């Protein structure tokens, strides 16, 4: 394919879904770390339950974003790549 076409192919196949995927994973990791810090810092059961509830809701939102990312990879990226291969 050559250097420029190969790089374009890689960018089209990887970047589109990873724009959503990577920030979602990083945000989930930060949320888990904040949950850990709040549990270690404060031992009251009410606060721990609230923090676990917040983390659970945030995890569900991130899971939805990850599902959107996988749908983009499955349906949109494959069609773009098919078009790209036919064009070049």
Buried (B, 14 or more C-beta within 10 A) or exposed (E): EEEEEEEBBEEBBEEBBBEBBEEBBEBBEEBEEBBEEBEEEEEEEEEBEEBEEBBEEBBEBBEEBBEBBEEBBEEEBEEBBEEBEEEE
